[in-house]
Amino acid sequence: MKRLKAWSAFLLVLIFQWIPGIVLAGGEGLDIPEALDKKVPLEGLSGISLFFARTYNENLWLYAIYCTILMAVLGMVIAFSVDFILSALGMEVDKIEHKE
């Protein structure tokens, strides 16, 4: 029985190695893409828009960190405000207990 399981696992691996060649998915691929050198024009921007546009142009990693943190903060603000509105309307917004 052990040999049968090992043999079927071996055949399964071979099949999964063989399928991409059949469907021509293992080709040489595309050309190397050009670098992303897009810059945001800063003319006419001010305030927070200028801050984010300048950060995007100068440091994409820092821009990604800012966006991630901003999305988390906005999600929490939306969640707490919906929680407040629902509790003001009299709906129960406590944590749900899961009993198994």
C-alpha positions in Angstrom: 0.0 0.0 0.0 2.9 2.3 0.8 4.4 1.7 -2.6 1.1 2.5 -4.3 0.8 5.8 -2.4 4.4 6.7 -3.2 4.0 5.7 -6.9 0.8 7.7 -7.3 2.4 10.8 -5.6 5.3 10.5 -8.0 3.0 10.3 -11.0 1.0 13.2 -9.8 4.2 15.3 -9.6 5.2 14.2 -13.1 1.8 15.2 -14.4 1.9 18.6 -12.9 5.4 19.1 -14.3 4.2 18.0 -17.7 1.0 20.0 -18.0 2.6 23.5 -18.5 4.6 22.2 -21.4 1.5 20.8 -23.1 -0.4 24.1 -22.8 2.7 26.1 -23.9 2.7 27.9 -20.5 6.4 27.4 -20.0 7.6 29.7 -22.8 10.3 32.2 -22.7 8.1 34.9 -21.3 7.8 38.6 -22.1 10.4 41.2 -22.5 11.8 42.9 -19.4 9.4 45.8 -18.6 10.7 49.3 -18.5 11.2 51.0 -15.2 8.4 53.0 -13.6 9.6 56.5 -13.9 6.2 58.2 -13.8 6.2 61.6 -12.0 3.2 63.4 -10.8 3.1 67.1 -12.0 3.2 69.4 -8.9 1.8 72.5 -10.6 -1.4 73.7 -9.1 -1.2 71.4 -6.0 -1.2 72.6 -2.5 -1.7 71.3 1.0 -2.1 67.5 1.5 -2.2 66.9 -2.2 1.2 68.5 -2.7 2.5 66.5 0.3 1.4 63.1 -1.2 2.4 64.0 -4.7 5.9 65.1 -3.6 6.3 61.9 -1.5 5.2 59.8 -4.5 7.8 61.5 -6.7 10.6 61.2 -4.3 10.2 58.0 -2.4 7.7 55.3 -3.4 8.4 53.1 -0.3 7.5 56.0 2.0 4.4 56.8 -0.1 3.3 53.1 0.3 3.8 53.2 4.0 1.8 56.5 4.3 -1.0 55.0 2.2 -1.1 51.8 4.3 -1.3 53.7 7.5 -3.8 56.2 6.2 -6.1 53.3 5.0 -5.9 51.7 8.5 -6.7 54.9 10.2 -9.6 55.7 7.9 -11.0 52.2 8.3 -11.0 52.6 12.1 -12.6 56.0 11.9 -15.4 54.6 9.6 -15.9 51.6 11.9 -16.1 53.7 15.1 -18.5 56.3 13.5 -20.8 53.5 12.2 -20.7 51.9 15.7 -21.6 55.2 17.2 -24.5 55.9 14.8 -25.9 52.4 15.2 -25.8 52.6 19.0 -27.5 56.0 18.8 -30.2 54.3 16.7 -30.6 51.7 19.4 -29.1 48.7 17.6 -26.9 46.4 19.5 -23.3 46.6 18.4 -21.5 44.5 21.0 -19.1 41.7 20.2 -20.7 38.5 19.1 -20.1 35.5 21.3 -19.5 32.3 19.4 -20.5 29.1 21.3 -19.4 25.8 20.0 
